[in-house]
Amino acid sequence: MGLFYRPPTGGESLPSCVGFDLTNNVQIRRNDSTFRLHELAHHNIRLVTIERSNSESSFKAQFIAGHAVLFGGRPRFERFLLSEPREPKMKRKPTDAELKAQIAERQRADQALRASEELNRRIIEAVPCGLVVVSREGAILKANTVAQDILGLSFDELTKRFVSDFEPETFWENGTACPVEDYPVSKCLATWQPQPATTIGVRRPDGQVSWAIFTAIPFSEPETGEMIGAVVTFVDITSRKRAEAQLEESEALFHSLFDQVPIGLGIADPEGNLIAFNDAMLKPGSWNREDIEKIRNVALLYYDATERSQALATAQRQGYLDQYPARFRRKDGSCYNALLSLRPILVKGNRCWQAMVEDVTERKLAEEALRVSEERFRSLFENVPTGVYRTTPNGRILNANPALVRMLGYDSFGELAVRDLATEGFGPGYSRDEFHQQIQRQGEVRALEAVWTKRDGSLIVVRENARVMRDSEGAILFYEGTVEDITEQKLAAEALRASEDRYRELVENASEIIYTHDLEGNFTSINRAGELITGYSRDEILQMNIVQLVAPSSGELVSRLIERQLSTTTAADELIFITKDGRELTMEVSTRFLYQEWKVSTVLGIARDVTQRKQFEAQLRHSQKMEAMGKLAGGVAHDFNNLLTAILGYSQLSQAKLEPEHPVHEDLAEIAKTAEYAAGLTRQLLTFGRRQIISPRILNLNEFVSKLNTLLRRLIGEDIDLTFIAAPDLASVKADPGMIEQVILNLALNARDAMPQGGKLTLETANIELDQSYAQSDRLPVKPGSYVILAVSDTGIGMDVQTQNRIFEPFFTTKDLGKGTGLGLSIVYGIVKQSGGYIWVYSELGVGTTFRIYLPQTTEELEISVPAAVPSAKRQGSETILLVEDDARVRSLAREILETSGYGVIEACSGEEALMISGQRQGPINLLVTDVVMPKMNGPELAQRMGLSRSKMKVLHISGYAQNSIIHHQLLERGEAFLQKPFTPKGLTTKVREVLDTGSASVSGGAR
């Protein structure tokens, strides 16, 4: 491009170029002078033309010729070619001699410049490392031949690149990418500080990787000192890197072989310190590398120092050691046997020992085992009760054990050896031909029965096994065999046959089903009990397969029983048998295989009717499940009561602090209502879990149900007929009236929902005595004794068995979403159980449902209710109260409520802390307000221990539930004050004032 310049008098401002202020930043050199652009007018320069040049020598030539040159601000060398200035009028023109002198001076300057450039080029090319000149913008301006070889690029290719162009192809020694900002040259250009040597890998265009150590040094314009670029040098270390990689690979291979050798290998220096060792060296002694690093000296690995000295002396004397027996020490201090081999080896010029340690502990053990085995065999041969012999093929006895000698009635083997078994060893009339035929045809005889003659001439029946022993060429050496005296067995066989008749009688008269079937399941026999229990005759059963006798759900199990392997031929499983009349019986079946000729031929089974036992087990599991659910529900309600106490209390406290017109007042009221509703739910959970506080009274259920008659009729509606059948002389029960009312109402409402089209609801009472047999046969296990029954029956839709099994589970309901919580019958169950009673249900689909409640009779007389004293309405106080509560939220709320009412409150988070505070306090404590259930020390215990020193102190117990209901019953029986969680501020202050004024309180104290 061209830049035309006119003096400032022309009225034109100087232009800018590529973001640079040419006026101040561009330096112009002419001959030996340097100017800024705004100074050109003083040097008679009128027109400047900008051209590019990649040749530094050409660039400098133009400079020598007197042209202006631009430094900095562009990624390429640029020059300003100056047009001839309009020379001012001169007084005189230069002479020819002056012109010749100027031309000669310029020629000498050009020659000196070319010589200097050539010298610089040769110096740069002679440098044994790569050298690259980079502009301040990162453009590569110059590169020597070494740099071109290392980077795999020609001079022209390099000078067309910027430093940033190499970023995708550079990486660190660990293989991760090296970003351009981390290059030494990038840091140098950013800071204008020399950068230390850095190793970087560069991927060449041919795919090869060059490794080099890069450094970068900034350089400046000589006359002005302005930084204009950087010189990058880098040393090629690719060969070294490859050598290091090969060395690492070689070392890795060596270490792999060294570590994988199954024999222990190690190298020790002259002082005995281990230089290297493999894992096999550690394994026999159970050492790890950390242990050896600590021990280091090989002498400590020997079990005996003397043995080590002897081995080392032998090796030094011989110059080596081969298979030298030695003992080494294990980590636990025991020793193991090994064979030690030593060889001298030079390591870094030092004479060391290479050791090979072969653990021979197992070999020693094997040798010892072989010796023991031989002794055992010899002992077995001498002591086995079975006769063992060796004979020649013609019958001459070569050897016999003592058992055979005794079996034949001889005193010693020498006496037996003189006999010829072939002619005099067998009973009269017994042929030995079968023995010879088997052993010649098969090479062995198995379980051959024979009659032998003893020394005294008597006969014995034996079972004989024998085989031929041959030499390497197949010639017969001898026969060896075993002889078992089965005379007694033969005699016992007759006794066995006689006992079979007795056994058959036992089988026929057994109470369990005893049967056999083949491997396909077809019955082959069955006893009389099988006929009686299943209802099928013996002939019918023998025509059946066992699959036909069991329920479909047991079919797969039957197949598995038949297919069991021999290692599990016995089993005890439960099968469901279907009787001839369609009843299902749960049978506990034990089976085993019977063998015939070493093969499984028959399955023997014994089936025991466990239907009744399974029913009892199901009842027990149901009872345990309901108990566990009750504990869970009680625990959840207890924790939830603490939360509700804080929510309810703080919401009402906050509400009391606001004017009724305040916009938050109604919101706080809604929070309080919601908390009270939640408190009702927790009371239901406590009732289900039998953790609710009850106030039992003596009740007559006839009178109680009669009083509910009007309420029940309103609840169930006019389309349901209500009938109450009261038993005369009905005994009394002891129960909480409110809870019994809840039971009856819940059952009545369930009955109403089960009769949407109307029906009949019947309530009935009766006295009943449950003896031991009745208690065991009923649906629920009850204790024998005197009970009052309250039966609630409806003619509704009924329930199936699955529903009946789950009706007392919490949150289980068959009603539509939003029409039931699933807690009704759970609460009924909890109330009945907490009252010491039992509940039983019977239902049929389309017929109806009956709930029968059993409550224990009581001989106590009906109580006469006395109106309770009206508590004081005074709410303010000044007494001192010790507040003991393990829940921080409830404790903080109660303190704020009491302090607001004027009381002095002392806090304690546990019984132990309360005792400590009481012991240290000199002044009075008028009232102890304590949680009942706390870790380590409960509330009643705390009150008892504090009462020993503070007899005038009154006590108020608070709790969300009674983990041990006996505690609450005892509190109520002693007339002690109690406040149920969650409580409101008013409820707490009223109860506190009541206890302080009267010393007594009612059980009720919940939210109200």
Secondary structure, 3 states (H helix, E strand, C coil): CEEECCCHHHCCCCCCECCECHHHHCEEEECCEEEEHHHHHHHCCCEEEEEECCCHHHHHHHHHCCCEEECCCCCCCEEEEECCCCCCCCCCCCCHHHHHHHHHHHHHHHHHHHHHHHHHHHHHHHCCCEEEEEECCCEEEEECHHHHHHHCCCHHHHHCCEHHHHHHHEECCCCCECCHHHCHHHHHHHHCCCEEEEEEEEECCCCCEEEEEEEEEEEECCCCCCEEEEEEEEEECHHHHHHHHHHHHHHHHHHHHHHHCCCEEEEECCCCEEEEECHHHHHHHCCCHHHHHHHCEHHHHECCHHHHHHHHHHHHHHCCEEEEEEEEECCCCCEEEEEEEEEEEEECCEEEEEEEEEECHHHHHHHHHHHHHHHHHHHHHHHCCCEEEEECCCCEEEEECHHHHHHCCCCCHHHHHCCEHHHHCECCCCCCHHHHHHHHHHCEEEEEEEEEECCCCCEEEEEEEEEEEECCCCCEEEEEEEEEECHHHHHHHHHHHHHHHHHHHHHHHCCCEEEEECCCCEEEEECHHHHHHHCCCHHHHHCCEHHHHECHHHHHHHHHHHHCCHHHCCEEEEEEEECCCCCEEEEEEEEEEEEECCEEEEEEEEEEECHHHHHHHHHHHHHHHHHHHHHHHHHHHHHHHHHHHHHHHHHHHHHHCCCCCCHHHHHHHHHHHHHHHHHHHHHHHHHHCCCCCCCCEEECHHHHHHHHHHHHHHHHCCCEEEEEECCCCCCEEEECHHHHHHHHHHHHHHHHHHCCCCEEEEEEEEEEEECHHHHHHCCCCCCCEEEEEEEEEECCCCCCHHHHHHCCCCCCCCCCCCCCCCCHHHHHHHHHHHCCCEEEEEEECCCEEEEEEEEEEECCCCCCCCCCCCCCCCCCCCCEEEEECCCHHHHHHHHHHHHHCCCEEEEECCHHHHHHHHHHCCCCCCEEEEECCCCCCCHHHHHHHHHCCCCCCEEEEEECCCCCHHHHHHHHHCCCEEEECCCCHHHHHHHHHHHHHHCCCCCCCCCC
